[in-house]
Amino acid sequence: MSRFAKSIADLARNLFKIERPERKQQPVYFSHGTDGVIDYYTEPEPTVGEWLRSLAPSAAGVLAYIRSIFVCTQWLPRYNLTWLVGDVIAGLTVGFVVIPQAMAYALLAMLSPEYGLYTSFVGAALYWIFGTSKDIVIGTTAVGSLLIGSAISSVQEQRPGVYTNEEIAKALTSVSGMILLGIGFLRLGWIIEFIPYIPISAFVTAAAITIMATQFPTLMGITGVNTRDAPYLVIINSLKGLPRTQVDAAIGLSSIALLYAIRYFCARMEHRYSAKQKMWAIISSLRLTFTILLYTLVSWLVNRNNTGKSPFRIVGPIERGFKHAGPPPLDADLVTLVLPELPAILIILIIEHIAIAKSFGHRFNYTVVPSQEILAQGASNLLGTFVGGYVCTGSFGASAVLSKAGVRTPLAGLVSAVVLVLALYALTAVFYYIPMAALAGLIIHAIANLPTTPRTLYTYWKLSPPEFIVWWIGVLVAIFASLEISIYVTICVSLALLLIRLARAQGRFLGQTRVYHYPYRDHPEPHAESYKHTHAEHGARNIYLPLDHHDASNPSVTISAPHPGVFIYRFPSGFNYTNQAQHIRLLVNHIRTHTRAGMARLADNAHRTWSESAPLTLVDAEEEHLPRLRAVVLDCTAVDNVDITSVQGLVDARKALDRHACAGAGGAGDGECVQWHFAGLCNRWARRAFAVAGFGTPVQVHVPREGNLEVPRGEIEENPLAGWEPVYVVASPTVPTSIGSSSGGGKEQMVHGADRPFFHVDLMEAVDAAVRAAERAEGRFGGRHGHVTVQV
């Protein structure tokens, strides 16, 4: 406190005649024999100010944040000719692959094909500035395009003819881009971890089925099918319309057959000629471009002199260049209409992109930063709307082609962008003749490998049967309702499953058993008869396993309590308001059942509570063999944070067990009846919370009866902990530097604070302290010397 503050406080005391509070003596935690040997250490309290100061950015942190936004500044200074050659080859390859895909996917979004080229151009042109993956390609995707098409249909149903499809797509994309930019700038990429994998797997499978169902009528030339109905209706109506099949079916089915034939042939060549594996992989990736060019040539030959209607559907006129460039329309009514579609689109954009980027990062040993990837997505989506693009994200197919083509840096995307610009200005006349059935066949071929395979489904069942059921729920809801409802339902069910697992996590009571390694490494004859007696205890230690063997341990192993009246309880997955009621109920009921009352109680209704159904009598004969409760050891290794509800629940449990083990006729405890020890509790805020609730230190040492007083009563009054023997873990001043040598000196250092002796380093030390206290209470432990465990 500053001098000015002290002066103000003294003035207030004098003015209002407030007496200065008496300063109490600090309890003595050490026995006299440890003074000068061990450095005294008290645990500092965490404060809100300390937490706020840790959040304050430093100048170096701000500079590092700015540099982390523009990732290209970290590798561009090292760019060289070798990298340039690899990027140009990979960029050109991907550019030719993306062109037919982009045009085909734009049709799924209910837009003309050039919008797919606009979208892919912006993603390729911008990603290299912000991205952290060299292998990913941002562009149009089947699932994203399908969601945009669904959103356009929804808005058109509510406001028919008020907004064009282009305006709806731009508005939805720009709002998505703004949100993604915010998530990226604020580094909130960790939010995606709340979305489990199973809902996404179910969604992708259902989306692939939906896309194939909606493209089937175009593939076969069937008219009169509303492809915006639920997928099961589209499938039924398509089957009913098979008699109306047109000549388009010949183009569509033959294009699919050709695509699979090229892929199969190239795969065989890769296997046969391993030296030219990369060449055949690139040829296989170009099969989409080759197929579209072939059927475009066929269409041109059929329609070049045809002044009437084409015998099959073709794409038709495509505007040259960026004719649709302009700011996105963001009037309030349109934004309100597209907002309900945002959650599903954002979830799919983020999850799909991050999953692809991380898969390539793991394969090629580089780190992908989710927040930075989301930032790159946001920039591509927001700025893409100004040139006519719609939602874009990482494309797995195009990314796989880029990786196989030998990409060296993210700058390869800039080469692909140049190819797309040339296509927009030089090839629009050629695009006029592309058959729609060929594009439908390309789409079906591209997404045919997206559904989850039966083998993977069987793996889901083996890993987690409940999540296997969630997967089927997602697929069925998507087929019979819609994709948007499917993603919401599966995420909600998954979160409910997570909460149930947290709230109903089963804690376990532990016991100990003695173990050692077999065979002992220094014994030449591990099966000798003398081995068991000579080396069994060498390096032996106690381990703690569930008493009910509800784990993977051998049921034949004997597990027992470390001491009568000492209970060990393990929290399996945290301790919070969702599961505290179950843990407390299990803890209290089990201990009450397996211990007897601490003192004889009178059979007087005046001294029993209304909730006790039986009269308070002397200890029953059945309880005589049960031990008295001495200590509770909580294994908090899995506990990182606690809340008020969980702490209050533990306080209530302490009161209930104190009454059970300590209460006499008056219902009061004796001060040191039940000790509570905490093992492995590392979080400073959790330790502070338990300390505030009265845990971590003994309240008061039990004062012996007159005539058997071992500690003077005056010392008890001065120091409530007088006569109490603590057990501490200290670090040895001798630090091993190599085998057989050591260095260092000075006093031994306490690992944790002396003011919280019931917070232990690990479970072994906690159990040891609890057993020592129990033996001392039972008169088995002589003397009053401090006990210190040295940790080397």
Secondary structure, DSSP 8 states (H G I E B T S, - for coil): --HHHHHHHHHHHHHHT------------S-GGGTTTEE--------HHHHHHHHS--HHHHHHHHHHHSTHHHHGGG--HHHHHHHHHHHHHHHHHHHHHHHHHHHHTTS-THHHHHHHHHHHHHHHHH-S-SS--EE--HHHHHHHHHHHHHHHHHSTTTS-HHHHHHHHHHHHHHHHHHHHHTT-GGGGGGS-HHHHHHHHHHHHHHHHHHHHHHHHT--S--TTS-HHHHHHHHHHTGGG--THHHHHHHHHHHHHHHHHHHHHHHHH-GGGHHHHHHHHHTHHHHHHHHHHHHHHHHHTT--S--SS-B------SSTT-S-----HHHHHHHGGGHHHHHHHHHHHHHHHHHHHHHHHT----HHHHHHHHHHHHHHHTTTT----EE-HHHHHHHHHTT--STTHHHHHHHHHHHHHHHSHHHHTT-BHHHHHHHHHHHHTT-S--HHHHHHHHHH-HHHHHHHHHHHHHHHHT-HHHHHHHHHHHHHHHHHHHHHT---EEEEEEEE--SS-TT-S-TT-TTHHHHHTTTT-EEEEEETT--SSS-TTS--B-SSTTEEEEE-SS--STTTHHHHHHHHHHHHHHTSB-SS-----GGGS-TT--S---S--GGGTTS-B--EEEEE-TT-----HHHHHHHHHHHHHHHHHHH--TT----SSSSEEEEES---HHHHHHHHHTT-SS-S------TTS--S-HHHHHH-TTTT---EEEEE-S-EEEETTEEE--S-EEESS-TT-TTEESSHHHHHHHHHHHHHHHTT-S-S---EEEEE-
